[in-house]
């Protein structure tokens, strides 16, 4: 099993920045990818960004050039630096990981609200 604990999030004005962090514990050696998803009210959960153990990254088109995902050298935590935030980025952001055995784990979610 893997446990994920998120931190960061909150309220920010349009054009502002926020940083989300996620720390993993448990069967860390089994993790293949870690990433961030988000879910806005009335919408499906969508991938925001992910990073593999080999540091390959993947971003949603809507956040390319604004968001940056990074991981520590031990691949036990990830950060999501979010710049130039827009009201459309308002959502609950979830940390997720997938193991080599194709198991998925989720954090509890953290609210990001972009509003003036």
PAFIMAR-155188 format. One line per field, with one value per atom (N, C-alpha, C): residue number from 0; residue in three letters; atom name; x, y, z. Coordinates in pm, 1 decimal, m for minus. Layout:
N
nr: (NUM, ...)
rest: (ala, ...)
atom: (CA, ...)
u: (X, ...)
v: (Y, ...)
w: (Z, ...)
This chain:
116
nr: (0, 0, 0, 1, 1, 1, 2, 2, 2, 3, 3, 3, 4, 4, 4, 5, 5, 5, 6, 6, 6, 7, 7, 7, 8, 8, 8, 9, 9, 9, 10, 10, 10, 11, 11, 11, 12, 12, 12, 13, 13, 13, 14, 14, 14, 15, 15, 15, 16, 16, 16, 17, 17, 17, 18, 18, 18, 19, 19, 19, 20, 20, 20, 21, 21, 21, 22, 22, 22, 23, 23, 23, 24, 24, 24, 25, 25, 25, 26, 26, 26, 27, 27, 27, 28, 28, 28, 29, 29, 29, 30, 30, 30, 31, 31, 31, 32, 32, 32, 33, 33, 33, 34, 34, 34, 35, 35, 35, 36, 36, 36, 37, 37, 37, 38, 38, 38, 39, 39, 39, 40, 40, 40, 41, 41, 41, 42, 42, 42, 43, 43, 43, 44, 44, 44, 45, 45, 45, 46, 46, 46, 47, 47, 47, 48, 48, 48, 49, 49, 49, 50, 50, 50, 51, 51, 51, 52, 52, 52, 53, 53, 53, 54, 54, 54, 55, 55, 55, 56, 56, 56, 57, 57, 57, 58, 58, 58, 59, 59, 59, 60, 60, 60, 61, 61, 61, 62, 62, 62, 63, 63, 63, 64, 64, 64, 65, 65, 65, 66, 66, 66, 67, 67, 67, 68, 68, 68, 69, 69, 69, 70, 70, 70, 71, 71, 71, 72, 72, 72, 73, 73, 73, 74, 74, 74, 75, 75, 75, 76, 76, 76, 77, 77, 77, 78, 78, 78, 79, 79, 79, 80, 80, 80, 81, 81, 81, 82, 82, 82, 83, 83, 83, 84, 84, 84, 85, 85, 85, 86, 86, 86, 87, 87, 87, 88, 88, 88, 89, 89, 89, 90, 90, 90, 91, 91, 91, 92, 92, 92, 93, 93, 93, 94, 94, 94, 95, 95, 95, 96, 96, 96, 97, 97, 97, 98, 98, 98, 99, 99, 99, 100, 100, 100, 101, 101, 101, 102, 102, 102, 103, 103, 103, 104, 104, 104, 105, 105, 105, 106, 106, 106, 107, 107, 107, 108, 108, 108, 109, 109, 109, 110, 110, 110, 111, 111, 111, 112, 112, 112, 113, 113, 113, 114, 114, 114, 115, 115, 115)
rest: (unk, unk, unk, unk, unk, unk, unk, unk, unk, unk, unk, unk, unk, unk, unk, unk, unk, unk, unk, unk, unk, unk, unk, unk, unk, unk, unk, unk, unk, unk, unk, unk, unk, unk, unk, unk, unk, unk, unk, unk, unk, unk, unk, unk, unk, unk, unk, unk, unk, unk, unk, unk, unk, unk, unk, unk, unk, unk, unk, unk, unk, unk, unk, unk, unk, unk, unk, unk, unk, unk, unk, unk, unk, unk, unk, unk, unk, unk, unk, unk, unk, unk, unk, unk, unk, unk, unk, unk, unk, unk, unk, unk, unk, unk, unk, unk, unk, unk, unk, unk, unk, unk, unk, unk, unk, unk, unk, unk, unk, unk, unk, unk, unk, unk, unk, unk, unk, unk, unk, unk, unk, unk, unk, unk, unk, unk, unk, unk, unk, unk, unk, unk, unk, unk, unk, unk, unk, unk, unk, unk, unk, unk, unk, unk, unk, unk, unk, unk, unk, unk, unk, unk, unk, unk, unk, unk, unk, unk, unk, unk, unk, unk, unk, unk, unk, unk, unk, unk, unk, unk, unk, unk, unk, unk, unk, unk, unk, unk, unk, unk, unk, unk, unk, unk, unk, unk, unk, unk, unk, unk, unk, unk, unk, unk, unk, unk, unk, unk, unk, unk, unk, unk, unk, unk, unk, unk, unk, unk, unk, unk, unk, unk, unk, unk, unk, unk, unk, unk, unk, unk, unk, unk, unk, unk, unk, unk, unk, unk, unk, unk, unk, unk, unk, unk, unk, unk, unk, unk, unk, unk, unk, unk, unk, unk, unk, unk, unk, unk, unk, unk, unk, unk, unk, unk, unk, unk, unk, unk, unk, unk, unk, unk, unk, unk, unk, unk, unk, unk, unk, unk, unk, unk, unk, unk, unk, unk, unk, unk, unk, unk, unk, unk, unk, unk, unk, unk, unk, unk, unk, unk, unk, unk, unk, unk, unk, unk, unk, unk, unk, unk, unk, unk, unk, unk, unk, unk, unk, unk, unk, unk, unk, unk, unk, unk, unk, unk, unk, unk, unk, unk, unk, unk, unk, unk, unk, unk, unk, unk, unk, unk, unk, unk, unk, unk, unk, unk, unk, unk, unk, unk, unk, unk, unk, unk, unk, unk, unk, unk)
atom: (N, CA, C, N, CA, C, N, CA, C, N, CA, C, N, CA, C, N, CA, C, N, CA, C, N, CA, C, N, CA, C, N, CA, C, N, CA, C, N, CA, C, N, CA, C, N, CA, C, N, CA, C, N, CA, C, N, CA, C, N, CA, C, N, CA, C, N, CA, C, N, CA, C, N, CA, C, N, CA, C, N, CA, C, N, CA, C, N, CA, C, N, CA, C, N, CA, C, N, CA, C, N, CA, C, N, CA, C, N, CA, C, N, CA, C, N, CA, C, N, CA, C, N, CA, C, N, CA, C, N, CA, C, N, CA, C, N, CA, C, N, CA, C, N, CA, C, N, CA, C, N, CA, C, N, CA, C, N, CA, C, N, CA, C, N, CA, C, N, CA, C, N, CA, C, N, CA, C, N, CA, C, N, CA, C, N, CA, C, N, CA, C, N, CA, C, N, CA, C, N, CA, C, N, CA, C, N, CA, C, N, CA, C, N, CA, C, N, CA, C, N, CA, C, N, CA, C, N, CA, C, N, CA, C, N, CA, C, N, CA, C, N, CA, C, N, CA, C, N, CA, C, N, CA, C, N, CA, C, N, CA, C, N, CA, C, N, CA, C, N, CA, C, N, CA, C, N, CA, C, N, CA, C, N, CA, C, N, CA, C, N, CA, C, N, CA, C, N, CA, C, N, CA, C, N, CA, C, N, CA, C, N, CA, C, N, CA, C, N, CA, C, N, CA, C, N, CA, C, N, CA, C, N, CA, C, N, CA, C, N, CA, C, N, CA, C, N, CA, C, N, CA, C, N, CA, C, N, CA, C, N, CA, C, N, CA, C, N, CA, C, N, CA, C, N, CA, C, N, CA, C, N, CA, C, N, CA, C, N, CA, C, N, CA, C, N, CA, C, N, CA, C, N, CA, C)
u: (83.4, 0.0, 85.8, 30.4, 97.0, 1.0, 52.6, m26.3, 27.7, m63.9, m27.5, m86.6, m2.7, m46.9, m15.1, m118.0, m102.2, m93.5, m30.6, m28.9, m25.2, m60.0, m67.3, m211.3, m230.4, m365.3, m411.3, m534.0, m590.4, m653.1, m665.8, m729.0, m622.3, m630.3, m534.0, m606.7, m556.7, m615.5, m570.8, m648.5, m606.4, m469.9, m386.6, m250.0, m150.5, m199.8, m113.1, m55.5, 17.1, 85.4, 54.4, 58.9, 47.2, 136.8, 172.6, 257.3, 190.6, 170.0, 115.9, 227.5, 220.1, 318.1, 246.4, 311.2, 255.0, 368.5, 352.2, 452.0, 393.3, 471.1, 427.8, 497.3, 427.5, 486.3, 430.3, 496.9, 453.5, 545.9, 487.9, 564.9, 621.1, 716.9, 766.3, 835.7, 897.4, 972.6, 880.7, 751.0, 656.4, 598.6, 631.6, 573.1, 639.9, 557.2, 607.2, 585.7, 466.2, 437.3, 368.7, 389.4, 315.0, 263.5, 149.0, 94.7, m17.5, m70.4, m180.1, m298.7, m415.1, m541.6, m623.5, m724.6, m815.4, m958.4, m1050.0, m1190.8, m1265.1, m1322.8, m1403.0, m1549.0, m1628.7, m1770.5, m1840.7, m1909.5, m1985.5, m1902.7, m1772.8, m1685.0, m1617.6, m1566.2, m1494.1, m1353.1, m1296.9, m1158.5, m1067.4, m967.8, m877.3, m732.0, m646.8, m503.6, m453.7, m372.3, m306.7, m161.6, m89.0, 50.7, 95.6, 191.6, 246.3, 394.0, 465.2, 607.7, 637.9, 716.6, 751.7, 880.4, 912.3, 1034.9, 1158.8, 1146.7, 1257.7, 1251.4, 1165.8, 1155.5, 1090.5, 1019.5, 939.0, 814.2, 783.6, 667.4, 560.9, 438.8, 325.0, 230.3, 183.8, 98.0, m31.4, m137.5, m258.7, m230.3, m289.9, m266.2, m301.5, m403.3, m452.1, m354.1, m255.1, m161.7, m19.2, 5.6, 141.6, 191.7, 315.5, 375.1, 341.6, 245.5, 207.5, 238.6, 223.0, 244.0, 371.9, 440.2, 560.0, 554.0, 568.9, 572.2, 716.7, 751.7, 887.5, 879.8, 986.2, 993.2, 1129.2, 1137.6, 1267.8, 1348.6, 1474.8, 1563.7, 1523.4, 1464.3, 1422.9, 1288.7, 1224.8, 1093.1, 988.9, 996.1, 898.8, 806.4, 830.4, 742.4, 741.4, 634.3, 624.0, 569.8, 602.4, 549.6, 483.3, 388.6, 327.0, 330.1, 415.8, 423.4, 324.5, 229.9, 123.9, 136.7, 166.2, 180.8, 71.4, 53.9, m46.0, m181.3, m223.8, m348.6, m468.5, m564.3, m686.8, m806.8, m919.1, m1038.8, m1074.2, m1043.8, m1073.1, m988.5, m885.6, m802.5, m864.0, m971.5, m1036.9, m1088.6, m1047.4, m1085.3, m1028.0, m1069.2, m1001.2, m888.9, m769.0, m651.5, m615.8, m595.3, m565.6, m427.7, m349.7, m225.1, m255.7, m185.9, m209.6, m78.9, m75.7, 38.9, m8.6, 72.4, 44.6, 168.5, 145.3, 256.5, 287.7, 400.9, 436.6, 331.6, 261.2, 152.8, 19.9, 22.4, m95.9, m199.7, m156.6, m247.4, m244.7, m356.5, m366.0, m398.9, m334.3, m360.9, m387.1, m469.1, m510.0, m493.9, m461.3, m462.6, m604.2, m617.5, m750.0, m801.3, m714.1, m754.1, m731.4, m699.5, m682.0, m747.0, m817.1, m893.1, m803.5, m815.2, m751.5, m862.0, m866.8, m966.5, m898.0, m928.7, m870.5, m984.3, m978.2, m1088.1, m1040.0, m1096.6, m1065.2, m1165.7)
v: (m120.7, 0.0, 124.1, 231.1, 361.4, 464.5, 550.2, 661.0, 791.9, 881.4, 1010.3, 1121.9, 1218.7, 1332.2, 1460.6, 1538.8, 1662.9, 1782.6, 1887.9, 2015.8, 2126.6, 2246.5, 2359.9, 2385.1, 2460.6, 2497.5, 2620.5, 2662.9, 2781.3, 2874.5, 3000.1, 3102.2, 3195.3, 3222.3, 3310.8, 3392.2, 3511.3, 3594.9, 3549.8, 3578.1, 3545.2, 3604.7, 3524.1, 3565.5, 3529.2, 3483.1, 3448.3, 3308.8, 3268.7, 3139.4, 3064.0, 2932.7, 2843.0, 2723.0, 2659.2, 2539.3, 2429.6, 2315.9, 2199.0, 2098.0, 2028.9, 1924.9, 1797.1, 1684.9, 1554.2, 1463.3, 1402.9, 1311.1, 1170.9, 1074.8, 935.6, 859.5, 758.9, 668.4, 529.7, 429.3, 292.7, 220.1, 148.5, 68.1, 157.9, 240.5, 342.2, 282.5, 168.6, 108.2, 64.0, 51.3, 2.3, 113.4, 239.4, 351.3, 368.5, 380.4, 403.9, 549.3, 601.4, 740.9, 808.7, 937.2, 1020.8, 1140.3, 1190.3, 1302.5, 1372.4, 1472.4, 1552.9, 1546.7, 1527.1, 1534.5, 1645.2, 1689.8, 1788.7, 1760.4, 1805.5, 1788.7, 1915.9, 1980.8, 2100.0, 2058.0, 2141.9, 2107.4, 2077.2, 1964.3, 1926.6, 1871.1, 1852.8, 1801.8, 1674.1, 1601.2, 1478.5, 1510.0, 1416.6, 1432.4, 1422.4, 1510.5, 1511.8, 1518.0, 1463.3, 1468.6, 1611.7, 1657.1, 1786.8, 1767.8, 1685.8, 1661.1, 1534.6, 1464.7, 1345.3, 1333.9, 1260.6, 1238.5, 1092.9, 1030.3, 890.5, 878.8, 757.9, 735.1, 773.7, 767.0, 806.4, 953.3, 1030.5, 1176.1, 1219.2, 1129.6, 1170.4, 1240.6, 1357.4, 1434.3, 1442.7, 1461.7, 1474.1, 1577.8, 1671.8, 1780.0, 1787.1, 1830.4, 1864.1, 1987.9, 1993.4, 2107.6, 2239.5, 2237.3, 2360.7, 2420.3, 2342.4, 2394.2, 2404.4, 2360.0, 2365.1, 2509.2, 2526.7, 2659.3, 2736.9, 2688.9, 2757.8, 2674.7, 2543.9, 2454.3, 2374.0, 2341.9, 2258.9, 2154.6, 2028.1, 1919.5, 1879.3, 1847.9, 1804.6, 1700.6, 1621.7, 1520.7, 1526.7, 1474.2, 1469.5, 1352.9, 1348.5, 1248.0, 1106.3, 1093.1, 961.0, 918.4, 1009.8, 980.9, 946.5, 1017.0, 993.8, 1111.7, 1219.9, 1335.5, 1410.8, 1482.8, 1565.1, 1702.0, 1798.0, 1932.4, 1974.3, 2062.5, 2121.3, 2272.3, 2337.9, 2482.7, 2535.5, 2614.2, 2665.3, 2816.6, 2864.1, 3007.6, 3055.2, 3184.4, 3245.3, 3176.2, 3159.4, 3086.5, 3161.3, 3083.6, 3136.1, 3083.2, 3153.5, 3102.2, 2959.5, 2925.5, 2790.7, 2682.5, 2722.7, 2627.3, 2591.3, 2656.5, 2627.2, 2484.3, 2408.9, 2268.5, 2209.9, 2087.4, 2008.7, 1932.9, 1947.1, 1882.7, 1760.1, 1648.5, 1521.7, 1472.7, 1430.7, 1362.3, 1215.8, 1157.1, 1018.0, 950.0, 821.3, 744.7, 611.2, 558.5, 428.4, 342.1, 217.5, 127.6, 43.0, m26.4, m118.1, m227.1, m257.2, m355.2, m296.5, m171.5, m100.6, m73.1, m64.5, m19.3, 133.2, 193.5, 338.7, 379.4, 485.4, 539.3, 689.1, 740.5, 880.6, 948.7, 1077.5, 1159.0, 1206.2, 1284.0, 1326.3, 1445.9, 1513.8, 1629.1, 1759.6, 1863.8, 1996.3, 2098.2, 2193.1, 2289.1, 2401.7, 2432.8, 2550.2, 2637.5, 2760.5, 2854.7, 2977.8, 3010.4, 3127.3, 3227.3, 3335.3, 3432.0, 3566.3, 3672.0, 3805.9, 3849.5)
w: (0.0, 0.0, 0.0, m56.8, m59.7, m2.4, 81.1, 135.0, 78.0, 43.9, m15.7, 69.2, 104.4, 184.6, 109.8, 82.3, 6.6, 100.8, 51.3, 121.1, 18.0, 61.0, m29.0, m68.5, m171.5, m212.0, m138.6, m169.2, m106.3, m206.8, m166.9, m249.7, m306.1, m435.0, m500.1, m606.8, m633.7, m736.7, m875.0, m977.7, m1114.7, m1145.4, m1209.9, m1239.3, m1131.0, m1017.9, m906.2, m917.9, m813.6, m812.0, m684.0, m694.9, m580.4, m602.6, m493.7, m501.1, m419.8, m484.6, m417.5, m395.1, m282.1, m252.0, m213.8, m241.0, m208.4, m164.6, m48.2, 4.7, 10.5, m36.9, m37.0, 74.8, 125.1, 223.9, 198.0, 255.8, 235.1, 139.0, 42.7, m52.7, m162.7, m127.7, m219.2, m340.7, m324.5, m434.1, m547.1, m517.0, m617.1, m705.1, m671.4, m745.6, m881.0, m985.2, m1120.8, m1162.9, m1140.8, m1173.2, m1055.4, m1045.8, m951.5, m1028.3, m987.8, m1062.2, m988.5, m1055.0, m1002.8, m1098.8, m1041.6, m1113.2, m1048.5, m1119.6, m1060.9, m1102.6, m1018.8, m1048.4, m1009.3, m1109.1, m1086.5, m1067.8, m1003.2, m982.1, m1113.7, m1117.0, m1235.4, m1349.0, m1325.9, m1432.0, m1387.2, m1485.9, m1454.8, m1406.2, m1330.4, m1286.5, m1408.8, m1416.3, m1531.1, m1486.0, m1570.3, m1544.2, m1562.3, m1468.0, m1479.4, m1523.6, m1449.9, m1482.7, m1411.7, m1470.9, m1408.0, m1441.2, m1356.9, m1376.9, m1344.8, m1429.8, m1408.3, m1328.2, m1287.1, m1210.9, m1292.5, m1424.6, m1511.8, m1550.6, m1481.0, m1498.6, m1629.1, m1693.5, m1808.0, m1755.6, m1813.3, m1767.2, m1874.9, m1830.1, m1920.1, m1860.6, m1943.5, m1897.1, m1978.7, m1913.5, m1987.5, m2072.6, m2189.7, m2278.4, m2210.4, m2126.6, m2064.6, m1964.3, m1919.6, m1818.5, m1869.4, m1990.2, m2044.9, m2046.6, m2000.9, m1995.4, m1869.9, m1792.9, m1668.5, m1544.6, m1554.4, m1441.0, m1463.6, m1354.2, m1360.6, m1250.8, m1289.3, m1192.2, m1170.7, m1046.9, m1015.0, m904.3, m894.9, m790.2, m722.9, m602.6, m536.3, m592.0, m557.7, m617.2, m576.9, m460.2, m413.5, m470.1, m543.8, m604.9, m499.8, m386.9, m280.8, m259.9, m330.4, m319.8, m451.9, m474.5, m594.6, m557.5, m641.1, m626.6, m757.3, m747.2, m864.7, m847.3, m922.7, m921.7, m1024.0, m978.1, m1065.3, m1075.0, m1194.6, m1219.9, m1314.7, m1319.9, m1409.0, m1395.8, m1273.3, m1247.4, m1302.2, m1349.6, m1408.9, m1331.4, m1336.8, m1267.1, m1309.0, m1434.1, m1483.3, m1415.6, m1343.1, m1270.3, m1135.2, m1097.8, m971.1, m969.5, m869.0, m860.4, m731.8, m702.9, m600.7, m670.8, m621.3, m680.5, m598.0, m667.8, m603.7, m646.9, m548.7, m577.8, m603.7, m698.7, m733.7, m766.0, m748.1, m795.2, m851.7, m938.1, m997.6, m978.9, m941.1, m916.2, m1039.3, m1033.1, m1141.1, m1156.8, m1050.4, m1054.4, m1096.7, m1146.4, m1197.7, m1090.7, m964.6, m858.8, m857.4, m823.8, m814.6, m671.4, m626.5, m493.9, m507.3, m414.9, m420.3, m284.8, m290.5, m170.0, m140.9, m33.9, 9.9, m68.8, m142.1, m222.0, m148.8, m224.3, m168.0, m261.3, m203.4, m282.0, m331.5, m459.5, m519.7, m576.7, m530.8, m578.1, m634.2, m759.6, m825.5, m846.4, m772.5, m776.3, m727.1, m783.5, m736.9, m629.7)
